[in-house]
């Protein structure tokens, strides 16, 4: 078990390293001089030509004139010491920006994950227990419909109904619960549907296993069979899915945060991409992917807790 | 033991004569209807230009954000362009990108997965690691990074989506082949001295491809969602090509006065994605139940 964890951590670090190299290459290979675009974005406006002396000054001050290899090693060396460089766009250290953007994203993802579990699991269990009946069919139709809608469109429709139409919730912004509800709900509608579908399939699978038949033959009440025998054994794929959902919520946050002006990582990333703030783009992408990998890593370790038969060699 | 080995090719040919379609119709009428609807969508995309009376890019600034009328079935957008014809042309864009992406992804993913698993050893180890690496990226983040790198364009979009998705196909195919390659019929064909490509093409692929086909069908829906998400973020598709995601984005500022501009493209995305999702899941159920009965589709 310990050896497995060490091996997995090693692999995790390696993956993050490769991801950082890849991101660095991709971001720096984007055509156009970052210094020039940044100058336009910061000082003279996008339509104007950037004055060459301003461009050279900017690139000298922020090491944009150094070789790519040098830039990469500076960035990584700083990252290990907890300093990811300096965002030219916001005129602040990247670490500081990320520290501010992380809590909103985590709050949003956690709220959405919570809603998905609370809506999705009961729906899936209900559907599985009523397999083949009309209510099962209705739940299946609703869920497959929900996973077919784009998340950003769900958000737009929710805004149209609840903010524009009924005026109950604010259109966008960051603050109390009333700001959280629409973004979290738009993410949760999609992911709760996929959770419900996995839960249903998995529970039906388990209910067909011989040990359930045995429990029934023993005369155990249905409630006890479902709660103590079937549910626990059908949770494994569901937990995997919850982990993946949390990851996709982090990624889905990019769109949702942009729509609701939610000051999280996704919003930061989109602003950084628009202004070509290279260091900020790289760092934000690496942080988002690291979060995604960490969540899946934890889920992997949870397998053993849920199903002690699973051992890691 | 494998089904192909038990039944041989003659049974499969018999089934083909009977017709998979009539079989499908009698056993799964709902799925049959869904397939017909998908066919209808492709037809609509093909004959779309003859159906619409308005040029999707013709602006009429005097007719901005109008409601539905006889000349403009769904009304007009913020530049006075006809929403109906833009929606039809959006279908062409989405279907073209999604279908070409999935065809390419299918071939690349299947080939890599099959090759990796069949070769085994060092090659398999390295390829499996590469597949894992690609899966470490959340799809939309990778697509975002690549789309900023390559810039907008239909072909770039297809390339980006293939890069984002091939790994999940490769992983599935690799797993399938790994679980199948030590079956007796494969070992016996090896012992009989059949060449590797023959074994792969005639035995391995036909017996392992069904889950990949299911994934491909469902993934057409996913791809359409991803295309629209990138379009909504203003990336990927050049502004001159009507695309549903970017249409919704453009309608956002005017949704109080012209809500149809955000509603109609969204419904279009949902319907098309829904059809492919239902078709994929139906295919999966069908192939699962047939495995139980030992039948070959």
Interface residues (C-beta under 8 A of the other chain):
Chain A: X15 X18 X19 X23 X26 X27 X29 X30 X31 X144 X145 X147 X148 X149 X150 X151 X152 X153 X156 X157 X159 X160 X164 X247 X248 X250 X251 X252 X254 X255 X258 X269 X270 X273 X285 X288 X289 X292 X293
Chain B: X132 X133 X136 X137 X138 X139 X140 X141 X144 X145 X146 X148 X149 X151 X221 X225 X228 X229 X232 X233 X245 X248 X252 X255 X256 X259 X262 X263 X266 X269 X270 X271 X273 X274 X277 X278 X281
